[in-house]
Amino acid sequence: MKLVLLSGGSGKRLWPLSNDTRSKQFLKVLESNDIEKQSMVQRVWGQLKNVGLAESSVIATSKMQRDMIHRQIGMDVPLIIEPERRDTFPAIALAASYLYSIKNVSLDEVIVVLPVDPYVEDGFFAKVKELENTLNESNAELALVGVKPTYPSSKYGYIVPKGNVDGNQYFSVNNFTEKPSEEKAQALIKMNALWNCGVFAFKLKYLLDILLEKNLPIQYGELLHQYKDLPKISFDYEVVERAKHIVALPYDGYWKDLGTWNTLTEEMATSQIGKGVICNDTENTHLINELDIPVTVVGVKDIVVAASPDGILVADKASSPKIKELIGAFDQPPMYEERIWGWSRVLDYAKFDDGNEMVTKRICIHEGKNSSYHYHNYRDEVWTIVRGEGELGLDDYITRVKAGDIIHIPAGKKHGIKAISELEFVEVQTGMGISDKDFTRLYFDWEEVIQHFNKSKAKVII
């Protein structure tokens, strides 16, 4: 059995902490066994290790989330990178082609797909293990895990059984119902319907045959090349709704979708993270502050206050799921990003009458880490080192830099930096059409940078 964990989405219901590069699964607000705060993806990966499934798992994700995953759960975690976002069917198809043509997984192997961020007990993954036998015994095309509902929720989809259900045994699926009214949900629960938690299994051959029917390649490299032409469609619409024989396995244990502020705050490690004060006359109120200014919360009830470089939210917890619709028109790039080497925060942005732009960032590179060695075509940069010491590679030399140094980097000049001690600098970008796409990477590993300089006539002054 192989597991494919899907890591995607922008998590806009958890704005302003979540954005395109830091989705909800990466927010470190949960409590771990050693009392340190951890993210959803760290919690799930730890659980997979506990039940012996981590070695069989891969994570399907986007380029924008690659650094965050490596930073939180390690560089050795196998990733399947989508060249662009195209919904769950293309992502799962790409993962299947990778397992088949790169990892030589058998056509009869059971593939289990699940989200990277369920909030569950370890017993949930023991139930996931049962999917292999369930699929083999039932000869079904798909086998699902469904959660036994604890109340008539209108937030979740339901898996409706065909005929009678015998305890915790798997059953044939009659149909699916998406987010019914509470009254309809109550009727579905009486029919032994389950919450659909997005966990399903199939034989690898089953999905590869679907790709062949659609005249799509099953070789990973070829499918990767054609990825931009694949339809943007969910696995549910493209595969599940067309399957003729589906079974579901009930899970009777703790499961929660922490996709909104009201559900996430129920499981947070503490009621306050960051600078500020929650006064004693508040009730059921949470403060999460990533800014360097204090936030004070006085005399309110059932409120979440979240502040980050991307914005500030003050919301009644019960109303917080509306956030996604309210911020749908926002077109602001992420103001805070975590990378393998550290983090960056946008401090200021300006666009002038002549079309020139200026972006000011504060950047931190952790000790021993380095940026890539790269260049930009359309923008100039000025770095002011404010803390720490590092090695700077700049066109034809490598030299030491320290707090107080100012580095001018014109467009086209190759550059990169490694932190000898934790390094912070302020970067001012100027130019027209400043964009993250204006980036040509030459080397990522610093050893490759050193080798490049040693082979050339460049100067290494360290």
Buried (B, 14 or more C-beta within 10 A) or exposed (E): BBBBBBBBBBBBBBBBBBBBBBBBBBBBBBBBEEEEBBBBBBBBBBBBEEBEBBEEBBBBBBEBBBBBBBBBBEEEBEBBBBEEBBBBBBBBBBBBBBBBBEEEBEEEBBBBBBBBBBBBEEBBBEBBBBBBBBBEEBEBBBBBBBBBBEEBBEEBBBBBBEEEBEEEEBBBBEEBBEEBEEEBBEEBBEEBBBBBBBBBBBBBBBBBEBBEEEEBBBEBEEBBEEBEEBEEBBBBEBBBEEBEEBBBBBBEBEBBBBBBBBBBBEBBBEBBBBBBEBEEEBEEBBBBBBBEEEBEBEEBEBBBBBBBBBBEBEBBBEEBBEBBEEBEEEEEBBBBBBBBBBBBBBBEBEEEEEEBBBBBBBBBBBBEBBBBBBBBEBBBBBBBBBEBBBBBBBEEEBBEBEEEBEBEBEBEBBBBBBBBEBBBBBBBBBBEEBEEEBEEEBBBEBEEBBEBBEEEEBEEEE
